[in-house]
């Protein structure tokens, strides 16, 4: 009886360690990987993005430093909430020229075979992961997951995807 119980116990442990088999292939298509993501303010400490690019690419739902702020004028606010910029901005970086207009950092990329996709949006402090990339009727659909780290005011956030070069007309990012 002890042997039977011990065998059952060992089988349960084996299933827990291995898990259930699943025929679904979780490989993300087009060799897509999330190269980087997070708060723009955080990565900008290391001068990650070009300043001109950031000034020209604001998203709504975020507070930005008031460029006309005068500390002697009580009527002026130091930070202004942006409600007029687009909610999201997406860039396809398929050449070194485009890349150098955005970043101060360097990524290994073969622009003949690969592209970078930069997605800007407002969000709280989250960790992001790439869930899937699909191409349907010339629409590239990128699905990602987020996990809240700390609840903060929304800040300008980015996701940077590196993937094989494919032909598409539109890109849609979906939070899963």
C-alpha positions, 0 to 999 in steps of 0.5 A: 500500500505504501508503494502505491501511495508513493508511486501516486505521490511521485506521479503528482510531483512529476506532473507538477514539475513538467506541467501539462503538454500543450500543442500550441506553439508560443513562438512569436512570429517574425522573430519579434522581440521587445528590445526595451520598454518603460518610462521615457523619463527613466531611460532619458537619464542615460540620454536614450532618446534625442531631445528634439524627437521627444519635444516633437512627439508628446502624447496626451494624458501626461504632464510635461514641464512648462517651457514658459514657466517663470517661478516669479509669476504665480499665475504660471504652472510649472507642469502642464497636462497635455490633452491635445497631443495624440494618445499614441504615436507609432514609428517604423524605423527601417533605416539608419537615418530614421533610427539616428533621428530618434535614438542616442543609443545603438542597437545591432540591426540589419535594416535589409532584413529587420525593422524597429517599431517604436510605440509611444503612449501614456501609462503608469509604471508597468512592466511590459512583455510581448505576447504576439505579432500577427499579420492580417490583411496587411495589418500588423497586430502587436499584442502585449501584456502589462503588469503594474509595478507601482501606481503612479501618475501617467507618464510618457511610455514606450515599447520598442519591438525588433522584428523581421522586415515584413510588408504591412500597411497599418500597425495596431498595438493591443494591450492584453 
